[in-house]
Amino acid sequence: MSTTNNTFCVAFYLKKQKTTQAGKSPIYARITVNGKRIEISVKRERICSLRLYFEEAYKDKFLI
């Protein structure tokens, strides 16, 4: 009887090379199965700067 080791991993990250003028970066997922990788966009964006993140959160909270 032989045993095989199967691996599976999903990692989410911001692709900062594609940051927009508004300071938002697209979110990508890297899926690895048995050492083979693919990267896909999850069609969402996130502010990558903490300063911009808190500025936007402040505006949303107080409806400025």
N, CA, C and O atoms as a GROMACS GRO file, in nm:
protein
  256
    1MET      N    1   0.084  -0.117   0.000
    1MET     CA    2   0.000   0.000   0.000
    1MET      C    3   0.090   0.124   0.000
    1MET      O    4   0.182   0.136   0.081
    2SER      N    5   0.062   0.215  -0.091
    2SER     CA    6   0.140   0.338  -0.096
    2SER      C    7   0.057   0.454  -0.042
    2SER      O    8  -0.066   0.459  -0.056
    3THR      N    9   0.128   0.545   0.020
    3THR     CA   10   0.059   0.664   0.071
    3THR      C   11   0.103   0.784  -0.010
    3THR      O   12   0.219   0.796  -0.050
    4THR      N   13   0.010   0.873  -0.034
    4THR     CA   14   0.042   0.997  -0.105
    4THR      C   15   0.006   1.115  -0.017
    4THR      O   16  -0.096   1.115   0.051
    5ASN      N   17   0.091   1.214  -0.020
    5ASN     CA   18   0.064   1.336   0.054
    5ASN      C   19   0.004   1.439  -0.040
    5ASN      O   20   0.069   1.485  -0.133
    6ASN      N   21  -0.121   1.473  -0.015
    6ASN     CA   22  -0.188   1.577  -0.092
    6ASN      C   23  -0.187   1.705  -0.011
    6ASN      O   24  -0.213   1.704   0.110
    7THR      N   25  -0.157   1.816  -0.077
    7THR     CA   26  -0.156   1.943  -0.007
    7THR      C   27  -0.254   2.038  -0.074
    7THR      O   28  -0.278   2.030  -0.194
    8PHE      N   29  -0.309   2.127   0.007
    8PHE     CA   30  -0.403   2.226  -0.042
    8PHE      C   31  -0.386   2.352   0.043
    8PHE      O   32  -0.383   2.343   0.166
    9CYS      N   33  -0.377   2.468  -0.021
    9CYS     CA   34  -0.359   2.593   0.052
    9CYS      C   35  -0.427   2.706  -0.025
    9CYS      O   36  -0.420   2.712  -0.148
   10VAL      N   37  -0.492   2.796   0.049
   10VAL     CA   38  -0.551   2.916  -0.010
   10VAL      C   39  -0.498   3.036   0.067
   10VAL      O   40  -0.507   3.040   0.190
   11ALA      N   41  -0.443   3.132  -0.003
   11ALA     CA   42  -0.390   3.253   0.060
   11ALA      C   43  -0.450   3.375  -0.011
   11ALA      O   44  -0.454   3.380  -0.134
   12PHE      N   45  -0.497   3.472   0.066
   12PHE     CA   46  -0.551   3.596   0.012
   12PHE      C   47  -0.449   3.708   0.035
   12PHE      O   48  -0.385   3.714   0.140
   13TYR      N   49  -0.434   3.796  -0.064
   13TYR     CA   50  -0.339   3.905  -0.050
   13TYR      C   51  -0.381   4.022  -0.138
   13TYR      O   52  -0.458   4.006  -0.232
   14LEU      N   53  -0.328   4.140  -0.105
   14LEU     CA   54  -0.351   4.260  -0.185
   14LEU      C   55  -0.242   4.270  -0.290
   14LEU      O   56  -0.123   4.256  -0.259
   15LYS      N   57  -0.280   4.294  -0.413
   15LYS     CA   58  -0.183   4.311  -0.520
   15LYS      C   59  -0.152   4.460  -0.531
   15LYS      O   60  -0.218   4.533  -0.606
   16LYS      N   61  -0.051   4.504  -0.456
   16LYS     CA   62  -0.021   4.646  -0.444
   16LYS      C   63   0.034   4.708  -0.572
   16LYS      O   64   0.034   4.830  -0.586
   17GLN      N   65   0.082   4.627  -0.665
   17GLN     CA   66   0.132   4.680  -0.792
   17GLN      C   67   0.019   4.739  -0.876
   17GLN      O   68   0.043   4.820  -0.965
   18LYS      N   69  -0.105   4.698  -0.848
   18LYS     CA   70  -0.220   4.746  -0.925
   18LYS      C   71  -0.306   4.843  -0.845
   18LYS      O   72  -0.428   4.849  -0.864
   19THR      N   73  -0.245   4.920  -0.755
   19THR     CA   74  -0.317   5.016  -0.673
   19THR      C   75  -0.372   5.129  -0.760
   19THR      O   76  -0.301   5.182  -0.846
   20THR      N   77  -0.497   5.165  -0.737
   20THR     CA   78  -0.562   5.272  -0.814
   20THR      C   79  -0.526   5.408  -0.757
   20THR      O   80  -0.460   5.417  -0.653
   21GLN      N   81  -0.568   5.514  -0.824
   21GLN     CA   82  -0.544   5.650  -0.776
   21GLN      C   83  -0.612   5.675  -0.643
   21GLN      O   84  -0.566   5.758  -0.564
   22ALA      N   85  -0.722   5.605  -0.616
   22ALA     CA   86  -0.795   5.622  -0.490
   22ALA      C   87  -0.729   5.546  -0.375
   22ALA      O   88  -0.777   5.553  -0.262
   23GLY      N   89  -0.621   5.475  -0.402
   23GLY     CA   90  -0.549   5.403  -0.298
   23GLY      C   91  -0.602   5.264  -0.271
   23GLY      O   92  -0.569   5.204  -0.169
   24LYS      N   93  -0.685   5.211  -0.362
   24LYS     CA   94  -0.741   5.077  -0.343
   24LYS      C   95  -0.663   4.974  -0.425
   24LYS      O   96  -0.623   5.000  -0.539
   25SER      N   97  -0.642   4.857  -0.365
   25SER     CA   98  -0.571   4.748  -0.432
   25SER      C   99  -0.666   4.629  -0.447
   25SER      O  100  -0.747   4.603  -0.358
   26PRO      N  101  -0.658   4.557  -0.560
   26PRO     CA  102  -0.743   4.440  -0.577
   26PRO      C  103  -0.699   4.325  -0.486
   26PRO      O  104  -0.581   4.309  -0.456
   27ILE      N  105  -0.796   4.246  -0.443
   27ILE     CA  106  -0.769   4.129  -0.360
   27ILE      C  107  -0.757   4.008  -0.451
   27ILE      O  108  -0.844   3.983  -0.534
   28TYR      N  109  -0.649   3.934  -0.434
   28TYR     CA  110  -0.625   3.813  -0.511
   28TYR      C  111  -0.620   3.692  -0.418
   28TYR      O  112  -0.588   3.705  -0.300
   29ALA      N  113  -0.651   3.576  -0.472
   29ALA     CA  114  -0.638   3.450  -0.399
   29ALA      C  115  -0.536   3.364  -0.472
   29ALA      O  116  -0.539   3.350  -0.594
   30ARG      N  117  -0.446   3.306  -0.396
   30ARG     CA  118  -0.349   3.212  -0.452
   30ARG      C  119  -0.388   3.074  -0.401
   30ARG      O  120  -0.389   3.050  -0.280
   31ILE      N  121  -0.419   2.985  -0.493
   31ILE     CA  122  -0.459   2.848  -0.458
   31ILE      C  123  -0.348   2.754  -0.499
   31ILE      O  124  -0.305   2.754  -0.615
   32THR      N  125  -0.302   2.674  -0.404
   32THR     CA  126  -0.196   2.577  -0.430
   32THR      C  127  -0.247   2.437  -0.401
   32THR      O  128  -0.296   2.410  -0.291
   33VAL      N  129  -0.235   2.349  -0.499
   33VAL     CA  130  -0.274   2.209  -0.482
   33VAL      C  131  -0.157   2.124  -0.529
   33VAL      O  132  -0.119   2.128  -0.646
   34ASN      N  133  -0.102   2.047  -0.438
   34ASN     CA  134   0.012   1.959  -0.468
   34ASN      C  135   0.126   2.032  -0.538
   34ASN      O  136   0.187   1.978  -0.630
   35GLY      N  137   0.153   2.154  -0.494
   35GLY     CA  138   0.265   2.230  -0.546
   35GLY      C  139   0.237   2.310  -0.672
   35GLY      O  140   0.324   2.384  -0.718
   36LYS      N  141   0.118   2.298  -0.729
   36LYS     CA  142   0.082   2.375  -0.848
   36LYS      C  143  -0.002   2.494  -0.804
   36LYS      O  144  -0.100   2.478  -0.732
   37ARG      N  145   0.038   2.615  -0.849
   37ARG     CA  146  -0.027   2.738  -0.804
   37ARG      C  147  -0.106   2.804  -0.916
   37ARG      O  148  -0.070   2.796  -1.034
   38ILE      N  149  -0.215   2.869  -0.877
   38ILE     CA  150  -0.286   2.960  -0.965
   38ILE      C  151  -0.323   3.082  -0.882
   38ILE      O  152  -0.340   3.074  -0.760
   39GLU      N  153  -0.336   3.195  -0.949
   39GLU     CA  154  -0.378   3.318  -0.883
   39GLU      C  155  -0.504   3.366  -0.952
   39GLU      O  156  -0.511   3.370  -1.075
   40ILE      N  157  -0.603   3.404  -0.872
   40ILE     CA  158  -0.727   3.455  -0.928
   40ILE      C  159  -0.768   3.581  -0.852
   40ILE      O  160  -0.739   3.596  -0.734
   41SER      N  161  -0.836   3.670  -0.922
   41SER     CA  162  -0.889   3.790  -0.859
   41SER      C  163  -1.024   3.754  -0.798
   41SER      O  164  -1.101   3.679  -0.857
   42VAL      N  165  -1.051   3.808  -0.679
   42VAL     CA  166  -1.180   3.783  -0.616
   42VAL      C  167  -1.279   3.896  -0.646
   42VAL      O  168  -1.387   3.902  -0.588
   43LYS      N  169  -1.240   3.988  -0.738
   43LYS     CA  170  -1.325   4.097  -0.785
   43LYS      C  171  -1.367   4.192  -0.673
   43LYS      O  172  -1.478   4.247  -0.675
   44ARG      N  173  -1.279   4.211  -0.576
   44ARG     CA  174  -1.302   4.305  -0.467
   44ARG      C  175  -1.177   4.390  -0.451
   44ARG      O  176  -1.068   4.351  -0.492
   45GLU      N  177  -1.193   4.507  -0.392
   45GLU     CA  178  -1.080   4.596  -0.366
   45GLU      C  179  -1.080   4.637  -0.220
   45GLU      O  180  -1.182   4.634  -0.153
   46ARG      N  181  -0.962   4.674  -0.172
   46ARG     CA  182  -0.946   4.717  -0.034
   46ARG      C  183  -0.845   4.830  -0.030
   46ARG      O  184  -0.750   4.832  -0.109
   47ILE      N  185  -0.865   4.924   0.060
   47ILE     CA  186  -0.769   5.031   0.077
   47ILE      C  187  -0.645   4.973   0.143
   47ILE      O  188  -0.654   4.907   0.247
   48CYS      N  189  -0.529   4.996   0.083
   48CYS     CA  190  -0.407   4.935   0.136
   48CYS      C  191  -0.330   5.026   0.230
   48CYS      O  192  -0.235   4.981   0.295
   49SER      N  193  -0.368   5.153   0.240
   49SER     CA  194  -0.302   5.245   0.331
   49SER      C  195  -0.385   5.260   0.457
   49SER      O  196  -0.506   5.284   0.448
   50LEU      N  197  -0.325   5.245   0.573
   50LEU     CA  198  -0.400   5.260   0.697
   50LEU      C  199  -0.458   5.399   0.712
   50LEU      O  200  -0.570   5.416   0.760
   51ARG      N  201  -0.383   5.499   0.670
   51ARG     CA  202  -0.431   5.637   0.680
   51ARG      C  203  -0.557   5.655   0.596
   51ARG      O  204  -0.656   5.710   0.644
   52LEU      N  205  -0.554   5.608   0.472
   52LEU     CA  206  -0.672   5.619   0.385
   52LEU      C  207  -0.787   5.536   0.437
   52LEU      O  208  -0.903   5.575   0.425
   53TYR      N  209  -0.756   5.419   0.495
   53TYR     CA  210  -0.860   5.333   0.550
   53TYR      C  211  -0.936   5.404   0.661
   53TYR      O  212  -1.058   5.403   0.663
   54PHE      N  213  -0.863   5.467   0.754
   54PHE     CA  214  -0.928   5.535   0.864
   54PHE      C  215  -1.002   5.661   0.819
   54PHE      O  216  -1.105   5.696   0.875
   55GLU      N  217  -0.949   5.729   0.718
   55GLU     CA  218  -1.019   5.845   0.664
   55GLU      C  219  -1.153   5.803   0.604
   55GLU      O  220  -1.254   5.870   0.627
   56GLU      N  221  -1.155   5.695   0.529
   56GLU     CA  222  -1.279   5.648   0.469
   56GLU      C  223  -1.377   5.598   0.576
   56GLU      O  224  -1.497   5.624   0.566
   57ALA      N  225  -1.327   5.528   0.676
   57ALA     CA  226  -1.412   5.480   0.783
   57ALA      C  227  -1.473   5.598   0.859
   57ALA      O  228  -1.589   5.592   0.900
   58TYR      N  229  -1.397   5.703   0.879
   58TYR     CA  230  -1.445   5.823   0.949
   58TYR      C  231  -1.557   5.889   0.868
   58TYR      O  232  -1.659   5.929   0.924
   59LYS      N  233  -1.538   5.899   0.737
   59LYS     CA  234  -1.640   5.959   0.651
   59LYS      C  235  -1.768   5.876   0.653
   59LYS      O  236  -1.877   5.932   0.658
   60ASP      N  237  -1.755   5.744   0.648
   60ASP     CA  238  -1.872   5.656   0.650
   60ASP      C  239  -1.947   5.668   0.781
   60ASP      O  240  -2.070   5.665   0.783
   61LYS      N  241  -1.875   5.682   0.892
   61LYS     CA  242  -1.937   5.686   1.023
   61LYS      C  243  -2.015   5.815   1.043
   61LYS      O  244  -2.125   5.814   1.097
   62PHE      N  245  -1.958   5.926   0.999
   62PHE     CA  246  -2.022   6.055   1.021
   62PHE      C  247  -2.092   6.110   0.899
   62PHE      O  248  -2.142   6.223   0.901
   63LEU      N  249  -2.096   6.032   0.791
   63LEU     CA  250  -2.167   6.071   0.668
   63LEU      C  251  -2.127   6.209   0.617
   63LEU      O  252  -2.211   6.293   0.587
   64ILE      N  253  -1.998   6.228   0.610
   64ILE     CA  254  -1.945   6.357   0.562
   64ILE      C  255  -1.945   6.356   0.411
   64ILE      O  256  -1.904   6.454   0.348
   0.00000   0.00000   0.00000
